[in-house]
Amino acid sequence: MILTISYAGENAQNIGYLFRKNPSRPQVFELNYGKAYVFYPEVSAQKTTIALLLDIDPVDLARNGSGLFDYVCDRPYVSSSFTSVAIARIFGSAMSGRSDEFQDLADAKLDLSATIVTLPCKSDISMLNRVFEPLGYRVSFERFVTDERFSEWGESAYINLTIEGKVRLSDLLRHIYVLIPVFDRKKHYWIGEDEVDKLLRQGEEWLKDHPEREFITKCYLAKSRSLANLALNRLREADDETVEQEEINKEKLSLNRQRLERVIDIVKKCGAKSVIDLGCGEGNLLSLLIKEPSIEKIGAIDVSYPILERAKEKIKYDRLCDSAKEKLLIFQGSLTYKDRRFEGYDAACVVEVIEHLDLSRLNAFERVLFEFARPRYAIVTTPNGEYNEKYENLKGGLRHSDHRFEWARGEFRDWANRVAQKHSYSVQFFDIGESDEKLGSPTQAALFSEQTLERDRRKYKEESRL
Ligand code: SAH
């Protein structure tokens, strides 16, 4: 049996990197039941085709096999679960969707086609369309008469199937891996519960929403009713979890939005003309700040370089006009090290960042912000740990794996009051998000305002030094 996969596109030969098979070097792999050959019948910059040829020894199969097959059977010549096992073994890294050098190609939807030769189609032939089309493929197949000399035998159950579509290579391989045995139905190994795991793993992203998911599940599990029920129940649970997760995501999204809008509102009410976003993350606040005409200077820092890159992408930094770029300074830095670049801003925003700092580093942060940078206003937000009781799925844990703490309202107020007093700021507290009578709001915020007297005192000290 032979499986071919073709890619038509720019630099089509690069598909070889995803398969991790060199187009100029045919390879042989020893399998338990025979040999597999990999080679490229066609290599060009416009179109490249890779072939997987299985050479199964029928005698070996009957002698050493599981006793599932006779000497004389179709197994050595058809596309079957042997093919799936070979795909996973030989094209495993392409199936995983990871590539060291060509991740973009692995992530891209490509013009791919696959031809599966001699596929036993034990089902109604229309099932081929009903199974492959919802996954985005065009389906065509070649049929044959069983024997030209005996027309009464009718058409053969074996077909050559071609599917074509714009899909990721890893998805194509997963689809083939699962769907060959769906049409063939004769597994060459004993089917147990681990087959359910395999099906759900390889079908993770597409099976639960497939209109023929029951048919696929039942046939893949070779009609074992108990295993099919197990798999279908797990798919249903996954569905429920998705709905739940979507609800949580929606809530999170709206809380994020409310938080950012509130912070912008406070910044504007303070009359700040220059703002620094400390721990700016992927630039959610930044993208709102740059739209505010009243803000003339913006700084954004984060400790993580890749996150800053994402922030730049988010605000389409490269496409900003010169005057917009001029008022913007994005740089890597840490909130726990004194940095002169943090100075000179009217307002500093520290949105959902302090809970990422180790408690032992909090003191350093306090000095960096309130003693050295000393903005006129500082807006600090953090989760209210008491509110977590409302998130059933947290099961007593924190909202994010990188959070070091999530303070109760009393803890946050104590900290903020102490810091304000020590560094001569006054402080006001805000609730962000829908408030619960007993537990408060999901996000708590504090606005620190520098006490003018202290500012004047410092100014006086500075001037007298001159
Ligand atoms: N303010 C953003 C991001 C919050 S996530 C928003 O509201 O969307 C917390 C961010 O703090 C992360 O991007 C993380 O990289 C950053 N961070 C953690 N420790 C930091 C440190 N010591 N100095 C600067 N940034 C830090």
Residues whose N, C-alpha, C, O or C-beta is under 5 A from the ligand:
A	BS01	SAH	G279 C280 G281 N284 D302 V303 S304 I307 G333 S334 L335 T336 V351 E352 V353 H356
